Amino acid sequence: MKILVTGGRGQLGCALQKYLKGHELSLFDIQDFDIADPKAVEKVLNDNQTDLLLNCAAYTDVDGAEAHKEKAFRVNADGPKVLARATAKRNIPILHISTDYVFDGTKSEPYTEEDKTNPQSVYGHSKLEGENAVREFNPHHFIVRTSWLYSVVGKNFPRTMISFSKKSEVRVVDDQIGCPTYAPHLVLGLEKLIDRGGFGTYHMAGSGQTSWYGLTKYL
């Protein structure tokens, strides 16, 4: 299968390139084209034979999104809408990566795909709008929500904490619980989904749970 990957230089894109087997990948990043620009998306799809578009591109700075709402919505909401429309026109399925931030975090048990969304941040709202656009404009879609993604490359919490290791004191919250997800492990889940099929919304995250504080102690 020929898979076009957006966000190809991010931590998930790099993991896909290394660990996704049996498929031919074409990786693009924000420097290559703007996913929210219909003409740019049309050109890339016209120039590349594609059986599946895998959208890893995202504005992931949760705190920064509060100050840069327009940028967050352009990448996380407008971009998926453009990609969904362009792929649907060509009858190409789309696999869109989303986040647990579409929920409010008040549930004491793991969220399921059937739970009601209720984002509490600009980032969460922008990601939910992106999900809804993919559902609306391309019926042949996979939406995969993951959480606390990390890898040996890119910007993520473990790498940030390791960079603080020489500081005499590091303060980390212990009231937020989640499932850290190693990017190569997520790739294995995506590979099974791609190979087996079954359009819809899925949750994929690492097993077990911890707080940001607990994760920092482990590091």
Salt bridges, closest charged atoms under 4 A:
GLU24 OE1 - LYS2 NZ 2.84
ASP32 OD2 - ARG9 NH1 3.39
ASP34 OD2 - ARG74 NH2 2.41
GLU42 OE2 - LYS89 NZ 2.88
GLU42 OE1 - ARG90 NH2 2.49
ASP47 OD2 - LYS43 NZ 2.74
ASP115 OD2 - LYS107 NZ 2.64
GLU131 OE1 - ARG135 NH2 2.93
GLU131 OE2 - ARG145 NE 2.82
GLU169 OE1 - ARG171 NE 3.39
ASP195 OD1 - HIS23 NE2 2.95
